[in-house]
Amino acid sequence: MEEVKYLFFLAEIPMNPLYEQIKIADSMRGNVIQKTSLVYSRTFSDLTGSQVYLKTEFLQKTGSFKIRGAYNKIKLLSSAEKKHGVVAASAGNHAQGVAFAAALEQIPCTIVMPITASPSKILATRGYGVNVILEGINYDEAFVKVKQIAHETGATIIQAFDDPQIIVGQGVIGLEILEDLPDVDEVYVPIGGGGLAAGVLIAIKEKNPNIKVIGIQSKSFPSMYESFKNGKITSCGGGRTIADGLSVKTPGDFTFSVIKDLIDDIVLVDDSEITKAMFLLMERMKFVVEPGGVVGLAHLISVKPSPGKKVVVILSGGNVDMYLLGQIVDKGLATMGRLLKLSILLPDRPGAFKEIVDIISTANANIVEVVHDRLSSNINAGSASVTLSLEIQGIEQSDKLIDELKKKNVNFTLMT
């Protein structure tokens, strides 16, 4: 009966995912979609001056919120549509959400991923037993293949964000936030194409329009930010960013129509702010969250915009490439002044390196890596280059070590 009721709403208003539809989607999810925890963080409350609660969507099945919308969309397909299966284009989280939902419903599924997609995400998607095709170098080129497959097979295209049923599924997150923290003041939500933000906005603003909802985008792909500012859909972006999950050049028509009317503000963060937030989440909370999933927290840490307010940050996904994770740790340590990398030019004679080691030891720094080079063309005969990675307690200790090296007339270059 609930499914019939839901379909009645869609028939009445096919392009408007109303609050009532989100409530029905919540009741229809059964045990498939988890209600993720809302975790209070003393660490980030102290850092930002706000009362910070973290919505742990990175612990959702498939590692992100994307399963919510995909499952809602696929579950409501007709028997005839299910027989022909589904097809989707994605480089990551949407692919895994659609694959998992299709496996649950036992229907054919093809996922088209760009050839540039992360090998780990390709393997994870294939692990759900679906057909994975690698096509094109980006999402747009992969989607051309999706349309071809849909035309040839009759498969239903599962859009990543610009679909009312997808948005309704994501909107259940808003209901969960209000259930756990009804007196929340502000909610921070990542924006790529806008499906998550649109769903959360509908759920929260219907219940309490006084709760502020702030969207966050990467500075490299500020398409929804520019669209909101200009009052019309604006395509932009294309710079390099580690937040690949938010790399959308053109917002969805439907998502923009919701966001422009309901959102309170949209702000931007850069990769350095994202890196710091990821690092602190790992070190302080033991949470591994992907770059696009931490942008709300990155903004809070950087700007501290809401002193004393109760704020919820949606950590939207946790599917991080392991090679990137290693870089995040190193860059995070460097940003916090706890990793110092030096290139030192020494006379190539016995004892020269020991003098450097003695200075480092006196400063109570720890050598974690040494690279010795005597043969490169830019190094004069009779000299040697040594690159050192040092573990330091903080910026103050780092500054003392640098001052001591200068006093000893050591020829060095700072690399971090």
N, C-alpha and C positions, 0 to 999 in steps of 0.2 A: 504493500500500500504506500509506503514512503516513497518508493521509486516512482510510482504512478503520480503521486502528488508533486514530486520534483519535476517530472516531465511536463505536467500541466503548467507549472510556472514558466518553464522554458518556452512552451507553446504560446503562452499569453504574451510574454515579453522576451523574445528570442535574443535580444542584444543587450540585456540589462541584468547582470547577476545581482539580484536583490539580497538584502540581509536575510530574508526568509529562506532563500535558496541555500545560503551558507549554513544556516542552522540545520537544514535537511541533509546537506552533505556531511555535516558533523555526525548526525545520527546514523548515516548509512555506511560509515567507514569501518565499523565492526572492530575486529582486532588487528586489521591490516596496518592501519596508520596509527603510529604511537602518539600519545599526548606527551610532548617533550617537556622537560622540567624547566621551571623558571628559577634560576639560581642567584641568590644575593651574593655580591662580591664586595667584601670589605676592602680588598686591595684597590679595586678600581673606583670604589666610592671615595677612598682617601685621595687617590690620584686626581680625580675630577671634581671633587666637591659636591657631587650628586649622590643620591642613593641609587646605586646601579644594580639592576637585575638583568641577568643574561638568559635569553631564550635559546635553549640548546638544540636548535634545528640540525646542527651538524651530527647529532646523535640519532637522527631519524633514519629509518631504513633507507638504504642506498646512499646514505651519507649526506643527504640534503633535503630541503623542503620540496623539491621538485616532484617527488613521488605523490604528494598530496593532490596536485592538480591532474597529474597523469592518470592516477587511479580513478579519480572522480570522472574524468572524461571517458576513459575506456570502459568503466563499469556501466555507464549509461548508454553505450552503443546498442543499437538494435541487434537482433539475432542475425539478420542479413549482413549488417556491417561487420559484426564479429567474424562471420564466415570468411569475408574477404580480407580480414586482418587490418593491421595498422602500419604506418610508416612515418618516420620522423627524421629530421636532421638535427644533429647536435655534436658538439665536441666534448661533451662531458656529462654534467649532472642530469640534464633533461634526457639524454640517451639512456642512462641507467634507470631513471624513474619510469620511462615508457617501457623499457625492456622488462623490468620487474613486474609492472602492472599487467603487461600482456601475458607474462608467464603465469601469473595468478589466475587470469581469466582463460588461460589455455587457448590463446588465439595466435595466428601467425603474426610475426613482427619483423620488420626490416628497419635497421637503423643505418643511416648514411652519415659517416663521419669524415671530416676533412683528412687528407693524408698527413696533415700537420698535427693532428690530435695527439695527445699524450699516449704513449704506448701502454701505460698503466690503466688509463681510462678505456682504451680499446679492449684490453684484456678483461677488465671488469665488466664491460657491457656484453662481451661475448660469453662471459661466465653465466649469464642468465638464459643461455640457450637460444638466443635470437640470431638472425642473419645480419651480420655487420658488413657493410660495403664501404670501402674507402674511396672517396671521390672528391676532387677539387682541393684547392688550397685554403679555402675559408668556408664559413657557414653559407654564404650566398651561393657559392658554386655547388656545395653539397645539396642545397635545397632545390636546385634545378633538377638534380637526379631524383629527389623525392617526388617532385611533381610528375616526372616521367613514369616512375614506378606506380604512383597512384592512378595515372591515366591508363596504364597497361593492365593493372590487376584489380582495380576498383577498391584498393586499400584506402582507409581513412587516414588523412594527414593529421597527426597530433602536433599542433602548434606549440611552440615553447612558452608563449606568454599571451598572445593576442587572441584569446578565445574565452568566452564567458564561463564555460564549464571548468576550464583550467583555473581561471581567476577565483571562481567560487571555492574550488578545492584549497587554494592557498589561503583564502580568507578565514578558514577555520583557525588558523594561527591567531588571528585577532580575537576570536572567541575565547581561546585558551588563555591568552594574556589577561583579558578582563575577568575571567573566572578566578585566576590565581592572584591577581593584583587589581581589584576594581578601582582603587584610588590612585592608579598610575597617572602621572602628569604628562609624560612625553614618551613617545615610542619612536625609535630610530630604525629605519628599514632600508636595506640595500636596494638600489634600482639599477637594473640592466635594461630589459625591455619593458619592465613595469608590472608584470603579472602579480608578483608578490605584494608590491606596494598597493596596487589597486584593490586586491582582495582584503588586505589588512585594513585599508582605509574604509571600505564599505562596512566591515564588521564593527570597527571601533567608532566611527562617526555616527552610525545609526544608534548605537547604544549611548554614547556620550560625546557630543560634538565639541565639548570643551577640551578634550584630550588632544594635545598637539601631536601630529605625526610628521616627522621630518625624514625626507628621503636623502640618501647619500649616493653619489656617483664618483667614479674615477675621473680625475682631471683629464685623462687621456681620451675618455669617451663621455663627454658631458651632454649627450643628446637630449635626455629628458630635462635636464637643467636649462638648456638653451630653449627648448620647446616651451617650458613653463614660463620662462622669462619673456619669450616673444609672443606667447599666446597662440602659437600654431606649431604644428610638427616641424621640427628642424633637424635635418641630418647633419651630423658632424662627428668628429673624432677619427681616430686611426693611429694615434701615437702608441708607442710601446708601453705596456703595463703588465705587471704580474697578476692583475685582477682580470684574468681572461673571462671569467664568468659574467662580468659586467661590460664586456666589450661589444656593445650594440650601437651601431651608427644611427639607426632610425627607430624611434619608439613605435609601439603598436598604435594603430588608430583608436582601438577600443580602450587600451590601457591609458592612453593620453587623455581621452575624454573623461575618464574617472578621476585621474590624478589632478588634472588642472582645476577641477571643481572642488576637490576635497582636501588636498594636501596643504599643510601650513607653510612648508619651505622645502627647498632642495639645496643641498650644500655639496662641496667637492673636496676630495682628499687626494693626496699624491702617494706614490709608491713608498717613499720614505716613512710617511705616517702609517701606512698599511704594514710595513715591515716591523715597525716598533710595536704595533698592537699585536701582531702575530707572535712576536717574540715574548712579550709580556704575558700573553695568554698561556703560552707553553710553560714558561718558567714559574709563574705565580699560581695558575689555576690547573695546570697539566691538561689544558684543552688544546687540541690540534685543529685549527680552523683555517680554511682556505682564504686566500687574499680577498676575494669578493665578499666573503662572509664576515669580515672584521671591520668593514669600512665605517659602520656606525660607531664602534668603539674607538677607532682611529680618530674620528672627528671629536669625540668627547675628550679623549686624552689630550689632543692638540689644542683645542679651543676652550675647553671647560665652560660650555655655554649655559649650563643650567644648575647653578649652585643651590643646594638644598632641595632640589626637585627629585621626585621619584621617577626614574627613567628606566625604560626597558630597551635593551639593545638586542635585536634579532641577529644571532650568529647563524647565518643561513646555510652554510655547508662546510664540510670537512674533508673534501677529496683533494688532497695536496700531493703534487708530484714530489717524490722523495728527493730527487736532485735539487729541486727548488727549496725544499725544507732545509737541506744542509746549508744553502746560501743564506736563508733567512736567519738561521742561528748565528752564522758568522757576522752578517751585517747587523743583526740585533745587538750582538756583543759589542761591535765597533761603535754603534750609535750610542750605547750606554756607557762608552768609555772604558769597556772591560776587555777589549781586544785591540792591541796596538800592533801594527805591521810596519816594519822599518826595512829599508834597503841601505846597507852600510858598505862603503868602499874602504877597504883595509889595505895596508901594505902587506904584500905576500911574504911574511916572515914568521918564524916561530914565536908564539906568545901573543901575537897581535889580537887574535880572536879571544884569548883568555882575558885580556884587559877589558874587552867589551862585556864578556860574561860576568866579570867581577862587578862592573857598574850595574848590570841588570840584577845581579844577586843582592847587592846592597839596597836596591830599590824594592826588594821583595816581590819582584815580578817573576813569572814562570814562563820558561821557553817551551812553546808547544810545537813549533815547527822551525826547521832550519833548512835553507836552500843555499848551497855554496856554488859559486860560479867563477871560474878563472879563464874560460875559453871564449866567451862571447866577444864579438868584434868591437863592442863599445867599451871594453875593459882594457886598459893599457897593460903592457907587459910589466910585471913586478907588482901588480895589484890583484886583488880578489874582491868579488862582490858577495856579500852575505845578506840574504833576506830572512828576517826573523819575524815570527808571529808570537806575540807575548800576551799572556793572560794577566790582566791587571785588575785591581780592586775597584778602580773608578777613575774619573777624569782627573781628580786632584793628584792621584799617584802617577798617572800618565804624564801630567805636566811636570812633575818633579823629576821624572826620569829623563824627559826631553831636555830640561834645563841642565841636568848633570852631564848629558852627552855633549851639549853645547860648550859647557865649561871645559870639558876634556878635549875640545876641538875635534870631535869625531865627525867625519864626513858622512852624513846620513840624509836620507829622503824619507819623509812620512808618506806611507801608502794608504793609511786610514786616518 
